[in-house]
Amino acid sequence: EKNYVLYSQRAFCKFLLKKYESAIDDYTQAIKLNSSSAHLYFMRASIFKLVEKTELANNDLLSSNENTTTNSSTEQSQTSTSTNETTENKIEVKYYTPAIL
């Protein structure tokens, strides 16, 4: 359903208002409704970092990366032939906080 979008938008508004814990709660609800969205994990990770919950932020970034990798792998497999090569995924942890104008 698109209900996760409503939670996501409200979470972002709460983020802008610096109501971080409440924003985390809304992103958590959005993730429950759409656990395949890398963006939701990424945004929640950014807020976890702001409130110094680094381990939770890292967990969300790993989930975000897994969802991004899974989605791009699926798209790739539909457009190209498969190979027997395996690549080790290395994750560089960077945090993003949207700029507020």
C-alpha positions in Angstrom: 0.0 0.0 0.0 1.0 3.6 -0.3 0.4 4.2 3.4 4.1 3.9 3.9 4.5 7.1 1.9 2.3 9.0 4.4 4.5 7.8 7.3 7.6 8.7 5.4 6.4 12.2 4.6 5.3 12.8 8.2 8.7 11.4 9.4 10.5 13.9 7.2 8.4 16.8 8.5 9.2 15.7 12.1 12.9 15.5 11.1 12.7 19.1 9.9 11.1 20.1 13.2 14.0 18.3 15.0 11.5 15.8 16.6 14.0 13.0 16.0 12.5 10.3 18.1 9.1 10.8 16.7 10.6 10.8 13.2 12.3 7.5 13.9 9.0 6.0 15.0 7.3 7.1 11.7 10.2 5.8 9.6 9.9 2.5 11.5 6.2 2.3 10.7 6.9 3.1 7.0 9.6 0.3 7.0 7.1 -2.2 8.5 4.8 -1.4 5.5 7.5 -1.4 2.9 10.7 -3.2 4.1 12.2 -3.2 0.6 12.7 0.6 0.4 16.4 1.5 0.8 15.5 5.1 1.1 13.5 4.5 4.3 16.3 2.7 6.0 18.8 5.4 4.8 16.7 8.2 6.2 16.2 6.5 9.5 19.9 5.7 9.7 20.6 9.4 9.2 18.5 10.3 12.2 19.9 7.5 14.3 23.3 9.1 13.6 22.1 12.5 14.7 20.9 11.1 18.0 24.1 9.2 18.4 22.6 5.7 18.0 25.5 4.7 15.8 25.0 0.9 16.0 21.3 1.3 14.9 22.4 3.7 12.2 25.0 1.1 10.9 22.4 -1.6 10.9 20.0 0.5 8.8 22.7 1.4 6.4 23.5 -2.3 5.9 19.8 -2.9 5.3 19.7 0.0 2.9 22.7 -1.4 1.0 21.2 -4.9 0.9 18.0 -3.5 -0.6 19.9 -1.4 -3.1 22.1 -4.4 -4.1 19.1 -6.7 -4.4 17.1 -4.3 -6.5 20.1 -3.6 -8.9 21.0 -7.3 -9.1 17.4 -8.1 -10.1 17.4 -5.4 -12.7 20.9 -6.6 -14.0 19.9 -10.2 -14.2 16.9 -9.2 -16.4 19.1 -7.3 -18.9 22.4 -9.2 -19.0 23.7 -12.8 -19.1 24.8 -14.3 -15.8 28.5 -14.8 -15.0 30.2 -17.1 -12.5 32.2 -14.2 -11.0 31.6 -13.2 -7.5 32.4 -9.8 -6.1 32.9 -9.0 -2.5 30.7 -6.1 -1.4 32.5 -3.5 0.6 30.4 -0.9 2.4 31.7 2.6 3.0 29.6 4.1 5.7 28.6 7.7 5.0 25.8 9.7 6.6 23.5 12.0 4.8 21.4 14.7 6.3 19.3 16.7 3.8 20.2 20.3 3.5 17.5 22.6 4.7 17.2 25.8 2.7 
